[in-house]
Amino acid sequence: MSLIKLKGEQPEGRGFLSRWFPGRRPSPTPAPAPIRRAPAPRRGKKILIIDDDSVFTRAITMDLEHSGFDVTSAVDGSGAISMVRDNRPDLILLDLDFPPEVGAANWDGFEILNWLRCMDRGNSIPVIIVSAGDPERYADRSLARGACAFMHKSSSPGELLSLIEKALDGYLFKQKDEFDAAI
């Protein structure tokens, strides 16, 4: 038997102390506690939520801020356009349905998306449509107009966060089937 041991090297079935104390086994070493780190890539990333539903906006804002994002919101198209001009977000979450009485002009999500794609400051920002509308009806139309993904409002916050991470990494979905496969 060699007198030199490499770190962690032990004879099969025998611990270091068993040589001097046969029949006694050392107690197992507890595993170190996992280190919790704040998600570094999210720090400073700005997300704009464009939705007239204040309850949904507040809930998503809390989840995203807890995950390390800076979040702002707008309730209509006019507010959204000025927010994009003033402080260019890294990603936009956009609802499609706005009641006629919201805002100065009668906007819907598709009109807002068209405006964003025509703006110098908005044409390259990834837009995720988050709507209560029927995915079969709106998903392909949203993707064709320049959104990078469509997600139903009833989806879990974890699914939304995963989709946001993919969009920020530059993954764009061309068809609803690609989006469904990625989730």
Phi, psi and omega in degrees: 000137183285146176270350179257129178238142173275154181305126179084352182278127178221149175298149180306124174076004181229135176269171182301317183283345182293340178294320182263335180233078181296141179091344177256133177249140177292150178289146181294145178281129179293147179291143179294148179291143179295145179272126178265125180237145175290140180295105185299317184295339183277337183303125178083353177286130184257130178240132176254125176258124178246102184200141178273350181275103186293328180292313178299315181299315179297317181296313180293321178301314180298316180298315183289321177294322176297331179274000175103006180270154169266125187239134170233165181217158175222148183258354180208177183294319180298314178296322180294315181297316180291327177295320179293321179293317186286311180221099186301113178284161177276339182202150179235133169257120189235129172275157180263326188259120175234129178295153184301331184280357180272124176082173183283328181244160180273092182259152163235173184298326180292323176294319177298316179299318177299316179299315180299319182288341177269345182278143175298319183277350185243350188287342181251003180281128177294135180240125174253124176278123177238104188222155174274358180292167182292119180301324180296329183274323190252337189298306182295322178296320179296315180294322179293331180272359174117000175287152180268345179195162175232134178221138178283145183298338181280358179293158182286154176301327178296320178295319179295317179298318177298318179293321177298315179300317180295319180294320178292333177279358175095008179279120179247136180264128182269331180221160181300326180297320177297318180297312180300322181289331183281337183278000000 
